[in-house]
Amino acid sequence: MKTHLPKVNLDQRKWHIIDANGVVLGRLAAKVANVLRGKNKAVYTPHLDAGDFVVVVNAEKVRVTGKKETDKEYMSYSGWKGGEKYKTVADLRAKHPEMLIHRAVRGMIPKNRLGRVLLTKLKVYKGDKHPHSAQQPATLAVAK
């Protein structure tokens, strides 16, 4: 049995825009990860990049459920002894709300070269303005 390799035309990549206002973070990240990988297309192949570009706006208005706002922590490590830093969701939302969505999506895509390429197609912005209006992104709905 031979592996079928679909023709992935890089010129036919679409742009999608998602408004994160009031959307649960996990549901949003799952939808974005599927579109980035191309799982919503008939030509999906696990080892090829067949996905589209995704623009997420209103990143600061994304919703988390339960006590995650104060109890969930993100850890970063500098590489030095004792160099661990912890930030809660509330801290991250106050300074860099784009990182909430970026880190959630990063956890849902492959941890290899393909995953790093997929993440370059994700654009996350605080507020409702974005510089990608020339690409004419289509609105993509996510269940709240």
TIFIGU-411737 format. One line per 4 residues: number of its first residue (from 1); for each residue x, y, z of N, C-alpha, C, O. Coordinates in Angstrom, 3 decimals. Layout:
BEGIN
NUM> X/Y/Z/X/Y/Z/X/Y/Z/X/Y/Z ~ ...
This chain:
BEGIN
1> 0.842/-1.174/0.000/0.000/0.000/0.000/0.889/1.241/0.000/1.831/1.341/0.786 ~ 0.587/2.162/-0.870/1.385/3.369/-0.981/0.724/4.515/-0.221/-0.500/4.587/-0.111 ~ 1.560/5.403/0.297/1.053/6.572/1.001/0.587/7.604/-0.001/1.320/7.964/-0.922 ~ -0.637/8.081/0.177/-1.188/9.094/-0.714/-0.717/10.471/-0.252/-0.934/10.848/0.900
5> -0.077/11.216/-1.140/0.375/12.556/-0.820/-0.465/13.563/-1.596/-0.326/13.668/-2.815 ~ -1.324/14.296/-0.921/-2.154/15.281/-1.632/-1.321/16.475/-2.056/-0.288/16.774/-1.455 ~ -1.778/17.148/-3.091/-1.124/18.371/-3.538/-1.590/19.499/-2.620/-2.768/19.854/-2.603 ~ -0.661/20.048/-1.870/-0.982/21.168/-0.985/-0.496/22.439/-1.657/0.706/22.686/-1.746
9> -1.438/23.243/-2.130/-1.095/24.488/-2.812/-0.977/25.596/-1.770/-1.958/25.954/-1.119 ~ 0.225/26.131/-1.618/0.468/27.139/-0.597/-0.202/28.469/-0.926/-0.391/29.300/-0.038 ~ -0.565/28.682/-2.199/-1.213/29.929/-2.583/-2.678/29.962/-2.182/-3.280/31.035/-2.145 ~ -3.261/28.815/-1.882/-4.681/28.759/-1.550/-4.941/28.755/-0.053/-6.024/28.363/0.383
13> -3.978/29.180/0.736/-4.199/29.262/2.179/-5.146/30.404/2.472/-4.998/31.507/1.946 ~ -6.121/30.123/3.320/-7.106/31.136/3.676/-6.716/31.784/4.997/-5.893/31.259/5.747 ~ -7.317/32.926/5.263/-7.139/33.632/6.521/-8.460/33.621/7.261/-9.507/33.913/6.682 ~ -8.415/33.286/8.538/-9.607/33.252/9.372/-9.402/34.214/10.536/-8.283/34.382/11.022
17> -10.487/34.842/10.979/-10.428/35.722/12.133/-11.409/35.207/13.180/-12.547/34.856/12.869 ~ -10.945/35.170/14.422/-11.767/34.684/15.531/-11.801/35.761/16.598/-10.764/36.293/16.993 ~ -13.008/36.080/17.065/-13.165/37.021/18.167/-13.220/36.219/19.458/-14.121/35.402/19.647 ~ -12.250/36.454/20.355/-12.136/35.677/21.594/-12.977/36.240/22.724/-12.844/35.788/23.861
21> -13.827/37.200/22.456/-14.630/37.851/23.489/-15.624/36.858/24.094/-16.579/36.449/23.433 ~ -15.394/36.470/25.360/-16.304/35.584/26.068/-16.176/34.111/25.731/-16.978/33.310/26.211 ~ -15.203/33.725/24.927/-15.017/32.331/24.533/-14.105/31.644/25.549/-13.126/32.234/26.006 ~ -14.426/30.404/25.900/-13.606/29.641/26.841/-12.266/29.324/26.181/-12.221/28.930/25.015
25> -11.194/29.495/26.917/-9.834/29.378/26.385/-9.562/28.025/25.729/-9.001/27.981/24.634 ~ -9.943/26.930/26.370/-9.668/25.607/25.827/-10.410/25.326/24.537/-9.850/24.730/23.616 ~ -11.664/25.748/24.457/-12.441/25.557/23.228/-11.854/26.361/22.081/-11.787/25.892/20.944 ~ -11.428/27.582/22.396/-10.811/28.438/21.386/-9.515/27.823/20.879/-9.277/27.769/19.673
29> -8.670/27.355/21.807/-7.372/26.794/21.424/-7.531/25.531/20.586/-6.764/25.310/19.649 ~ -8.514/24.703/20.914/-8.738/23.477/20.143/-9.169/23.800/18.718/-8.701/23.169/17.770 ~ -10.053/24.770/18.561/-10.517/25.168/17.231/-9.370/25.758/16.412/-9.209/25.436/15.235 ~ -8.573/26.626/17.046/-7.449/27.257/16.348/-6.415/26.208/15.937/-5.893/26.261/14.823
33> -6.113/25.256/16.824/-5.123/24.219/16.515/-5.577/23.361/15.340/-4.760/22.994/14.496 ~ -6.862/23.037/15.270/-7.372/22.237/14.155/-7.272/22.987/12.833/-6.943/22.384/11.811 ~ -7.547/24.277/12.830/-7.453/25.064/11.595/-5.997/25.241/11.188/-5.683/25.191/9.999 ~ -5.103/25.446/12.150/-3.676/25.584/11.827/-3.111/24.311/11.208/-2.292/24.374/10.291
37> -3.544/23.165/11.705/-3.052/21.894/11.166/-3.718/21.514/9.861/-3.159/20.736/9.089 ~ -4.916/22.054/9.594/-5.635/21.715/8.371/-6.572/20.549/8.548/-6.965/19.928/7.561 ~ -6.944/20.229/9.771/-7.825/19.094/10.026/-9.246/19.347/9.537/-10.047/18.415/9.467 ~ -9.568/20.584/9.201/-10.899/20.889/8.686/-10.967/20.763/7.164/-11.986/21.104/6.565
41> -9.907/20.283/6.539/-9.857/20.142/5.087/-9.810/18.674/4.686/-9.442/17.805/5.476 ~ -10.192/18.421/3.442/-10.171/17.054/2.931/-8.757/16.578/2.620/-8.523/15.372/2.539 ~ -7.811/17.493/2.443/-6.438/17.127/2.083/-5.544/16.997/3.303/-4.322/17.035/3.166 ~ -6.115/16.846/4.500/-5.303/16.754/5.712/-4.393/15.539/5.667/-4.835/14.425/5.387
45> -3.133/15.766/5.943/-2.136/14.715/6.084/-1.319/15.053/7.321/-0.871/16.191/7.459 ~ -1.109/14.088/8.239/-0.472/14.398/9.518/0.920/15.020/9.422/1.294/15.821/10.278 ~ 1.698/14.662/8.388/3.071/15.145/8.328/3.256/16.336/7.392/4.389/16.748/7.146 ~ 2.159/16.901/6.861/2.249/18.056/5.973/1.541/19.262/6.578/0.609/19.117/7.369
49> 1.988/20.433/6.203/1.368/21.676/6.652/0.324/22.087/5.622/0.652/22.705/4.609 ~ -0.931/21.742/5.881/-2.016/22.067/4.954/-2.985/23.061/5.569/-4.072/23.273/5.032 ~ -2.611/23.675/6.689/-3.525/24.540/7.420/-3.573/25.964/6.907/-2.865/26.340/5.973 ~ -4.430/26.741/7.545/-4.655/28.130/7.182/-4.102/29.060/8.259/-3.680/28.618/9.327
53> -4.114/30.345/7.955/-3.708/31.365/8.911/-4.887/31.705/9.822/-6.038/31.692/9.386 ~ -4.597/32.008/11.084/-5.641/32.358/12.040/-5.241/33.645/12.751/-4.127/33.773/13.259 ~ -6.175/34.597/12.776/-5.992/35.852/13.499/-6.993/35.849/14.649/-8.195/35.707/14.425 ~ -6.505/36.005/15.880/-7.366/36.043/17.059/-7.319/37.459/17.624/-6.244/37.989/17.909
57> -8.497/38.069/17.783/-8.577/39.418/18.348/-9.299/39.368/19.688/-9.945/38.373/20.018 ~ -9.185/40.439/20.451/-9.763/40.544/21.803/-9.223/39.462/22.728/-9.988/38.803/23.433 ~ -7.923/39.281/22.724/-7.292/38.226/23.518/-7.478/38.453/25.011/-7.510/37.492/25.781 ~ -7.601/39.707/25.433/-7.740/39.979/26.862/-9.123/39.625/27.390/-9.321/39.589/28.604
61> -10.090/39.361/26.506/-11.459/39.061/26.931/-11.777/37.572/26.896/-12.940/37.188/27.022 ~ -10.765/36.729/26.726/-10.985/35.286/26.723/-11.378/34.851/28.135/-10.942/35.444/29.123 ~ -12.204/33.812/28.216/-12.745/33.401/29.503/-12.105/32.088/29.944/-11.870/31.195/29.130 ~ -11.828/31.982/31.241/-11.399/30.715/31.828/-12.435/30.330/32.875/-13.057/31.198/33.487
65> -12.618/29.041/33.079/-13.667/28.574/33.972/-13.093/28.184/35.325/-11.888/27.978/35.467 ~ -13.956/28.087/36.297/-13.550/27.651/37.628/-12.646/28.670/38.300/-12.824/29.878/38.143 ~ -11.670/28.165/39.052/-10.735/29.033/39.777/-9.423/29.213/39.032/-8.417/29.595/39.631 ~ -9.422/28.944/37.736/-8.173/29.006/36.978/-7.570/30.408/36.936/-6.358/30.554/36.778
69> -8.388/31.420/37.074/-7.879/32.802/37.030/-6.819/33.045/38.105/-5.856/33.777/37.876 ~ -6.998/32.430/39.277/-6.045/32.638/40.376/-5.197/31.407/40.677/-4.085/31.539/41.188 ~ -5.703/30.208/40.371/-4.999/28.986/40.769/-4.064/28.429/39.699/-3.039/27.835/40.034 ~ -4.393/28.606/38.418/-3.545/28.065/37.348/-2.292/28.917/37.226/-2.367/30.145/37.188
73> -1.135/28.256/37.164/0.135/28.970/37.070/0.910/28.515/35.839/0.893/27.339/35.475 ~ 1.584/29.462/35.211/2.483/29.182/34.103/3.908/29.345/34.611/4.230/30.344/35.255 ~ 4.761/28.368/34.323/6.127/28.377/34.818/7.088/28.673/33.671/6.928/28.158/32.564 ~ 8.082/29.503/33.947/9.167/29.724/33.001/10.474/29.495/33.747/10.575/29.748/34.947
77> 11.453/29.020/33.027/12.728/28.664/33.647/13.846/29.332/32.880/13.923/29.199/31.658 ~ 14.729/30.061/33.587/15.798/30.806/32.944/17.001/29.935/32.598/17.838/30.331/31.787 ~ 17.094/28.758/33.204/18.248/27.907/32.984/19.246/27.982/34.128/20.158/27.159/34.212 ~ 19.084/28.939/34.987/19.948/29.091/36.147/19.315/28.423/37.358/18.104/28.209/37.415
81> 20.175/28.099/38.329/19.694/27.489/39.555/18.763/28.466/40.276/19.130/29.617/40.511 ~ 17.581/28.014/40.620/16.594/28.872/41.274/15.942/29.860/40.333/15.345/30.836/40.786 ~ 16.041/29.630/39.035/15.522/30.583/38.053/14.106/30.302/37.594/13.737/30.680/36.482 ~ 13.306/29.650/38.415/11.917/29.392/38.057/11.064/30.600/38.403/11.209/31.195/39.471
85> 10.167/30.958/37.482/9.231/32.045/37.723/7.833/31.532/37.441/7.617/30.802/36.473 ~ 6.893/31.908/38.273/5.511/31.479/38.135/4.619/32.695/37.957/4.770/33.694/38.661 ~ 3.686/32.610/37.013/2.704/33.669/36.795/1.320/33.035/36.727/1.142/31.986/36.109 ~ 0.348/33.669/37.357/-1.025/33.189/37.293/-1.671/33.703/36.010/-1.104/34.531/35.296
89> -2.860/33.197/35.737/-3.596/33.643/34.561/-3.906/35.137/34.668/-3.842/35.860/33.674 ~ -4.240/35.594/35.868/-4.546/37.015/36.062/-3.323/37.890/35.781/-3.457/38.952/35.173 ~ -2.133/37.462/36.213/-0.909/38.216/35.941/-0.623/38.274/34.442/-0.293/39.329/33.901 ~ -0.756/37.118/33.780/-0.482/37.052/32.352/-1.495/37.871/31.562/-1.138/38.517/30.577
93> -2.757/37.849/31.989/-3.798/38.616/31.307/-3.533/40.124/31.432/-3.815/40.885/30.507 ~ -2.994/40.543/32.572/-2.736/41.967/32.783/-1.588/42.476/31.915/-1.661/43.590/31.397 ~ -0.535/41.683/31.746/0.646/42.148/31.011/0.653/41.720/29.550/0.834/42.554/28.662 ~ 0.458/40.423/29.289/0.532/39.891/27.930/-0.637/38.950/27.673/-0.446/37.735/27.714
97> -1.843/39.458/27.409/-2.988/38.571/27.205/-2.860/37.691/25.962/-3.530/36.664/25.861 ~ -2.010/38.085/25.020/-1.816/37.264/23.818/-1.168/35.925/24.169/-1.414/34.913/23.514 ~ -0.334/35.936/25.215/0.384/34.719/25.584/-0.544/33.631/26.124/-0.219/32.448/26.021 ~ -1.683/34.001/26.692/-2.642/32.991/27.157/-3.061/32.091/26.003/-3.010/30.865/26.107
101> -3.472/32.705/24.913/-3.941/31.941/23.752/-2.773/31.251/23.065/-2.891/30.097/22.652 ~ -1.659/31.937/22.939/-0.491/31.367/22.271/-0.009/30.097/22.974/0.289/29.099/22.317 ~ 0.067/30.132/24.303/0.548/28.963/25.037/-0.458/27.822/25.009/-0.066/26.655/24.984 ~ -1.753/28.141/25.014/-2.772/27.089/24.951/-2.741/26.380/23.602/-2.865/25.157/23.539
105> -2.576/27.142/22.526/-2.518/26.543/21.188/-1.223/25.766/21.022/-1.220/24.694/20.418 ~ -0.117/26.294/21.551/1.179/25.615/21.436/1.138/24.237/22.078/1.806/23.315/21.609 ~ 0.365/24.087/23.139/0.257/22.793/23.781/-0.557/21.788/23.000/-0.514/20.596/23.304 ~ -1.307/22.238/21.993/-2.194/21.348/21.241/-1.682/20.997/19.854/-2.373/20.303/19.108
109> -0.499/21.454/19.488/0.070/21.099/18.187/1.327/20.263/18.409/1.836/20.220/19.529 ~ 1.840/19.599/17.378/2.999/18.725/17.550/4.224/19.479/18.065/4.443/20.647/17.746 ~ 5.018/18.768/18.876/6.228/19.358/19.447/7.428/18.982/18.582/8.308/18.244/19.026 ~ 7.466/19.482/17.359/8.557/19.181/16.433/8.688/20.330/15.434/8.116/21.401/15.639
113> 9.438/20.110/14.357/9.640/21.160/13.369/8.334/21.610/12.734/8.131/22.798/12.482 ~ 7.446/20.650/12.477/6.156/20.991/11.888/5.356/21.912/12.814/4.727/22.866/12.356 ~ 5.383/21.622/14.103/4.658/22.450/15.060/5.183/23.872/15.114/4.405/24.815/15.258 ~ 6.485/24.038/15.002/7.064/25.372/15.021/6.667/26.173/13.774/6.482/27.388/13.844
117> 6.539/25.490/12.645/6.086/26.159/11.426/4.613/26.534/11.551/4.204/27.612/11.120 ~ 3.815/25.643/12.142/2.388/25.923/12.303/2.156/27.148/13.179/1.247/27.935/12.917 ~ 2.969/27.314/14.215/2.776/28.446/15.129/3.054/29.792/14.472/2.572/30.816/14.957 ~ 3.815/29.818/13.385/4.071/31.085/12.707/2.827/31.596/11.994/2.765/32.770/11.630
121> 1.828/30.728/11.787/0.599/31.138/11.113/-0.466/31.618/12.091/-1.578/31.945/11.677 ~ -0.145/31.665/13.375/-1.076/32.157/14.391/-0.731/33.596/14.744/0.406/33.889/15.114 ~ -1.696/34.488/14.632/-1.519/35.899/14.959/-2.543/36.260/16.032/-3.747/36.157/15.799 ~ -2.075/36.682/17.202/-2.958/36.994/18.321/-2.775/38.458/18.695/-1.649/38.940/18.816
125> -3.905/39.173/18.881/-3.847/40.601/19.174/-4.753/40.973/20.328/-5.843/40.427/20.498 ~ -4.270/41.921/21.118/-5.065/42.507/22.184/-5.923/43.592/21.537/-5.418/44.377/20.734 ~ -7.197/43.647/21.870/-8.091/44.618/21.247/-8.651/44.074/19.942/-8.334/42.957/19.534 ~ -9.486/44.876/19.294/-10.148/44.392/18.083/-9.496/44.867/16.793/-10.034/44.620/15.714
129> -8.357/45.540/16.872/-7.657/45.994/15.668/-6.528/45.028/15.329/-5.843/44.512/16.212 ~ -6.348/44.795/14.019/-5.259/43.926/13.551/-4.790/44.427/12.190/-5.573/45.042/11.465 ~ -3.520/44.176/11.820/-2.984/44.682/10.552/-3.188/43.742/9.365/-2.488/43.878/8.362 ~ -4.114/42.804/9.445/-4.269/41.804/8.384/-5.555/41.985/7.589/-6.086/41.017/7.045
133> -6.056/43.199/7.516/-7.300/43.418/6.775/-7.093/43.253/5.263/-8.055/42.972/4.548 ~ -5.882/43.419/4.769/-5.604/43.252/3.346/-5.779/41.800/2.899/-6.043/41.537/1.725 ~ -5.632/40.861/3.832/-5.789/39.452/3.492/-7.263/39.025/3.475/-7.566/37.886/3.118 ~ -8.164/39.906/3.848/-9.605/39.662/3.863/-9.950/38.378/4.620/-10.451/37.424/4.025
137> -9.682/38.349/5.938/-9.959/37.132/6.699/-11.454/36.885/6.845/-12.244/37.813/7.020 ~ -11.820/35.613/6.767/-13.220/35.205/6.945/-13.464/34.940/8.428/-12.594/34.416/9.124 ~ -14.640/35.301/8.902/-14.980/35.113/10.310/-15.210/33.637/10.590/-15.885/32.945/9.829 ~ -14.638/33.164/11.694/-14.771/31.779/12.107/-15.435/31.772/13.481/-14.961/32.439/14.400
141> -16.507/31.038/13.625/-17.260/31.029/14.880/-16.750/29.917/15.796/-16.410/28.824/15.345 ~ -16.706/30.222/17.079/-16.316/29.242/18.102/-17.429/29.212/19.136/-17.950/30.260/19.516 ~ -17.800/28.013/19.597/-18.869/27.885/20.582/-18.443/28.522/21.891/-17.322/28.313/22.354 ~ -19.342/29.304/22.490/-19.031/29.958/23.762/-19.387/29.024/24.859/-19.214/29.354/26.032
